[in-house]
Amino acid sequence: MPELTLFVSSDQGQSRSADGSSFTFPLSPALQIPYEKDNEVILSVTEANVWYTSPNVSVAKANTKLRFAMVTKGLVSNNTAILEEHTITFAEGLYSLSDIRAEINAYCAGKAIPDTLLDVVGHTPTQSVEVLWDVQGSGHECIIYMGDADSIGALLGFSENLIYDTYAFDTPVEIATFRAPEAAHFDAVSLFLLHVSCINGSNYNADGRISQVACAITPDQPPGSLLRHRPLYPIRCDASSLTGARTSSLRFSITDGNGNACVLKEAWNARVVISY
């Protein structure tokens, strides 16, 4: 059975998308596979290399802000609160909890407010995040707007605003602690799907909503690492659309497990084998 092996790379492709997730690979000479009724055309990805650096904070994800307010006078509970508001804007990137913590501390230091005012720490047993507000150090109550449309709260496991109102509690605390009801979501992508334009069908999900999948790459290294996909048994994909026609290029793309485009700033590549 004849085989054609292609080594494709996003930095050598054409018409690369702005986010780096897709590109066109020219075939020179053009591929021409004669049509024969009983012959299969199979495409397999035998290896792929993808940098695990897709941002978990970006404008596209609508999670670049952390807004909070000190209650300088009055009460939140009776709507008499006078607020001193602050907004931290995070640059697009791949953040760990310590990175977010450092950004918060730097913002507070730059605004001449205690750098211990607002903190985020991990709660290992539940894989969740705790937000700490220094009531004693600030001398104020707080509202932390995790429910904002562009809040980083969802990444930390929060979906609603956090409020500490001293007078609403019988025993005021020195540090107000808010634990997220959900686990943190620092992994920007839980699964990378590599698509090739000549594949028929899905190969991934039963309803066919996500199509033309040649392989699924599961991140097995921490964010920032190079993922090396070397399947023992590559998926045998139907590429019969290549028969009986002249094919001068193929389109390659990578999405997440939901079929959404990923941001891939570094080049990614794959070795593809077409058998016919």
Protein Blocks (a to p, Z undefined) as FASTA:
>chain_A
ZZddddddfklmghiafkopaccddddddddddddfklccddddfbdcdddfbcfbdfkl
opabccddddfedjfklopaccdddddddddddddfklmmmmmmmmmmmnopafklpccd
ddfknopacddddfklnopacdddfkbmkbcklmnopabdcdddfklpfbdcfbdcdddf
bdcdfblbfbdcdddfkbgcjklamnlmaghifbdcddfbdehiacddddfbdcdddfkl
mgoiacfbdcdddddfkopacddfbacdddddddZZ
